[in-house]
Amino acid sequence: MGNSAYLKKYVENHPHNKMAWYLLGKEYEASGQAGKARYCYIQAGNVYEAFESSKIPLPEEVLAGYKEGLLQESHRKEKRSRFLRKLSLALLLALLMWIPSAAHAPGDRQAAVPVHAVDAGAGDDADREEASEEPLKPAGDEAGGGAPAGTPAFAEPAFTAIGFAGDPAGTQAAAVSGLLALQRQTATPLLHAAALGMEQAGDWLVWSDDLPVAYGLEQSPAEGRTALQAYDARACECAPPDSAALQQRARQWIPQQESLGVLASAMIHYKQANGAWPASLQELAGPYPDNWIAGTDSTMEQAFQPLLVQLKRKGVDGVTGNADAPEVLAKGMAPGQQPFFAEPYEMIVDTDTHTLAVVSGNVLIRSYPVGLGGSQTPEGTFVISEKVINPNGKDNGEFGSRGMQLSDTNYAIHGTNEPDSIGKDESLGCVRMGKKDVEELFDLVPKGTKVRIGKGILPKLKNVPAERFALGDRQDQTNPHRTYHWLN
């Protein structure tokens, strides 16, 4: 059975190779594992039937030659995989060496933090192979348990999010790129920065309220080094250390980022509509029809001024950009409050899957089932021109408790008093939503948000958090002076 491990790995990577299944079955049969052999023979299908029922036995050397070919290919792939892991580790360490040492003001008790890396080329092949399989431990803790002595565990962590790539090396590369960018955005040194992992759905990265911690970048002032620590088994093929404390902080960061995304989107849309930036948060959270956002929260109150400075310098609608904008933002915000979403929120409606999604770039933030009108639902690009609570004075009428008009048309995204129509083509063209979904969406997307309606552009995926996004400090957003005649 010395070859069974390689044959097993081979069929895992090539599940449609029936000859490989047959050869693995023969290995199991020779070792007396009849149950496993039978399973392999079932997977081998007609190959098994052909060889076992043949009146002319196949020469053993032919089978042995084919098996040897498979084993050689498996060895080559394994060797290439080890080489890629070593190369990835060497590149990661090289990148870490380029992290700039943090400058400190006179009198600061912390010295500048240089970065030291292990020499990835030292030692013989066996040593390097073992090193490539072992994850880097957190700085200052050889047992993999956390920060150096005297330093609070995960003090002031900063977060970013990455997509889980198809291979561990790709995920590592994405993590290092995101974490180093996060370090560069921060005016003061971070003891810990972490990358959360987003699953992939087609071309989209799926945001959620419980993203797992995939990697951490930890600095050890006491030892003067920086270490990359894997926390997700899929990312490192290892037994990662406990990330419960870091995960708890991540769950606080996620809704903060959603609020920052709402705020940044609203500020940009306000500027596009009025030619000037809002002077205060209250200008965005006015009563109808000035309800660019449905309310406010503490994250928005703390972030408004520094975010305004960043947007002005970054460049929106002709405003001159400035590469120093992230540093300006960092001076007014805590590391954990750095904005993650780089593009304004948009909505996409897929008439094939009956799905409405809120996205930022290629990140899918929410995804809801909706009711549509078949060919009567118009395709194209619109904007949310009006947002109203309890259209026509009712929260249980034909338009439900929330309505968002699409440009200057008779179409809208709204609630419904026919919840069974969700997922079907029963409207006259509008987009119908369930009560909880439309009320969360109303708080999540500002006035001015772009809406794109088309076919085959979203996966059929429901993505809503256990605790819905909701803003506080709400203003009057009813409109008793208009009777709405949307094409329900």
Salt bridges, closest charged atoms under 4 A:
GLU27 OE2 - LYS67 NZ 2.87
GLU29 OE1 - LYS26 NZ 3.93
GLU52 OE2 - LYS26 NZ 3.81
ASP108 OD2 - HIS104 ND1 2.70
ASP125 OD1 - ARG128 NH2 2.33
GLU129 OE1 - ARG82 NE 3.42
GLU133 OE2 - ARG85 NH2 2.55
GLU134 OE2 - LYS137 NZ 2.72
GLU142 OE2 - ARG225 NH2 3.38
GLU199 OE2 - ARG234 NH1 2.40
ASP210 OD1 - ARG251 NE 2.88
GLU218 OE2 - HIS192 ND1 3.11
GLU223 OE1 - ARG225 NE 2.77
ASP232 OD1 - ARG234 NE 3.23
GLU258 OE2 - ARG366 NH1 3.07
GLU346 OE2 - LYS450 NZ 3.57
GLU379 OE2 - LYS455 NZ 3.69
GLU386 OE1 - ARG482 NH1 2.73
GLU418 OE1 - ARG432 NH1 3.76
ASP425 OD1 - HIS354 NE2 2.85
ASP437 OD1 - ARG468 NH2 2.86
GLU439 OE2 - LYS435 NZ 2.77
GLU440 OE2 - ARG366 NE 3.09
GLU440 OE1 - ARG468 NH1 3.19
ASP443 OD2 - ARG474 NH1 2.76
